[in-house]
Amino acid sequence: MKTKIPAFLFCVFCITTLHAQQAPYWRHALGGAVIGAPAAQVESVAAVCDGGNVQAYSREGRELWNFNAQGRLTPFITRSREGTSYICRTNGLLIALNRVGQELWRVNLGAPITSPVQVGFDGRIFVPTASRIACYTASGFPLWSKPLTQPLGLPLQLDKQGGLLAIQNDGELLVLNAFGKALSRRLSETPALFIALDTPAAESLAPEATEAAAEAFKAAVAEAAKTAEEAAKAAAVAREAAEKAAAAAKAAPDNQAAQNTAAQARGAAEAAARLAGEKATAAADIASKFPPVFTGAETTLLVVYKTGKAETIRWTRSEQSFALAFPALAAAPLAVASRGDKLGMALANGKVSLYSVGEKRSLWSGDSHIANSDTPAESSLIYDERGLYALSKSGATGYFEDGKQHWLQRIQDAKSPPAFSDEGILYSGGNDWVLYAYHLEDTIKTQRQSIYGPAPEGSYGTGNPRPSPWAEDFNRYEEREIRDRLERISTAAREGRLGENERSYAAYLMEIAGSIADAPMNQSPLHPLIHVNYRVEAARLLAYMGSRETIPFLAGLCRSDPDPLVKAAAAEAIGYIGVDPDGIALAAFRSMIFPLIPNRDERVLAAVAAATGSLCRFSGPPLSEAGIRLLSAVADIGPAFAQAVARKELQSLR
């Protein structure tokens, strides 16, 4: 006989199962409270503690490293794709740590960061302080700096093109590309949050945005024409009054009052005529412009205000910005995430919803763990192929994309917001100075990987930006021209003023450094041989603006340039850049070292050994394991000076 379960008991069982709280997968006492959201990446997590320590653990809870910053830290930690951790002391000292917690470099910013560092496509970092946004290479060389008129009102964000989004306290919205070029728009107030929309969502908005912009354009033309017409009428009236006053003055040449009145009327008529001319010119200028046409490829932002009011903002190719009303949210916003043409939203009323921009409707709305005490500053939303995840200081809730709740985890007495890893582990720091890990799901996130982590989502085109603006300059091969241009680039690099010239400078340096490797047999009066000193200097200067995108070019120089000095300079530049996530540089070094033969150039091998040591320190395992094998080979049977360099590098890696 089958036992029947009463319906109400079955419902209670289902609800209890759905909201069952997971016990911690592991926990570790830290010796201090976690003061910001942990950073979860590549099966590990790192957390900043209030005592000035940064501690990292594997997903299984094994301690990986513990770094003491020798001073108090701001509550922010960012990890790059290569596993570099960026932290900042409260005195403004920015510190970069490698995958095993060893310091790589430090830079004095002059003031502490105000939100987490952001990492660009090629590993460059964007660093916000109260007075500026600065950009550095992954090895700490300055690229550009943008002053702020007000501190940021919301954390710095990346847009979909690898640039930056920032909002100042006064409501000034800034959109900066990776090279520091800025567009701005004044908002009516500082919003609660903002986000760059994915291309499908922007494309869905494009026709409507075009129509709205066209209407705004027509209204602007009509208003300008009306103003010009009114100014013309006023000028005609003033001219008529001046003519009458002039006639009266002519009839009474001895009447001083009449003369004064005529002079004043003439001046007023001239001023009115000038104003009418200006208004007519302005109206013609506005009328000559075509209505903006949007394709969806432009940077498009969703801005949500504290009341739930929302709007989208985008820029045309002529750098004009247009706003379009967006459906208001049902409650004050806590967090938003974009994927494809859909938007995930977490609201202060405890609801999490998914909205289709293309269909212009809400797909679903569900309950969550969100508490009244949660704020936008301590909340976040993750939206990827696994589903939608709402995180806040009071806990986390996971949903499948169809809206079915996957799990709900409440967190008691949390000190900081949690982090959710690609492996389905929730990390949270408690007021009890303990780091907790909750294994909530095993759904695997698929994504393109390098040997260290997620592959970049795009490229800045700095790996091969040629031709340079000077490629067709008739005098480009004259020694004085080359020397002066290299000096200007060197000065800009040292002073952190590369900015919008970065790609042009990189293209020129590649043309000079690679002039022999690219065309060794094509020298002519129109393409003369460039002196080795200039090719060496060009290769070295690439280190100051180089990135993972520059590595293939420099590795190619190491392999194919016939001059040992250029090979050594290219290897030196690779060492300064420090990143080689795909192992391209080490593969080139391997071909230069093996087989070891007696007449191998000592300068080249020494430079390769130094660069290999630098790559190993920056990246850590597994790249460092291959690098150590190369260093061991040079240390054993290389030329004397190269042996000494290799042994020194090996010693530094122990």
Disulfide bonds with the S-S distance in Angstrom:
none
